[in-house]
Amino acid sequence: MIKSMKILICEDDERKFIGIQDVILASNPIAEIKWVKYSKAALNELKSESEYDILIQDMQLPINSDSRIDPEGGLYVLNQLKYRKIRPDLKVCVCSSDKKYQQVLIDKGFDDIDFIYFASFSFVVEMNNFISKCKINGTNENKNEIH
């Protein structure tokens, strides 16, 4: 039996979530996808018993359920994963509608995290390439693990 990929998407914009989900399911129809809308919900999921293979997240999102969008909400998650060593085998990518966050990732020391620009014409290709790369031989060897 083929193991389905478990993917956590942390995105507060429903339109973007649906766009990301549609691309994943078009090429991976048995993927298990969970959607959360703020940073701490993502961390709670990742600390739970669920064994996620992939985290796809936005950069601008609320930290808590009752807070406003934080321009560094995504960095909050990345920092927690890195410094608290939560799920070091997790494959991570940032999918943002704001291209400037690609440079922010580099400036903050996360240059090994894949960045996918949601608003680009190549979004579908880039997302498919990322997902395919995460499936290679079913291993956890990937450049965008958080160390």
Number of C-alpha atoms within 10 A of each C-alpha: 3 5 8 13 20 17 23 23 24 27 27 20 12 11 10 17 20 13 13 20 19 14 17 21 13 11 12 16 12 14 16 16 17 15 20 18 21 28 28 19 18 23 18 10 16 19 14 10 8 10 15 21 21 22 19 22 31 30 28 23 25 23 22 15 14 8 10 13 16 17 15 18 21 25 23 18 21 24 16 13 20 15 10 10 12 18 17 14 18 22 25 25 23 24 27 22 16 14 15 10 23 20 13 15 20 12 10 10 11 20 14 16 19 21 24 26 21 21 13 11 9 11 17 18 12 17 22 17 11 19 20 13 15 22 15 11 8 11 9 16 15 16 14 20 20 21 14
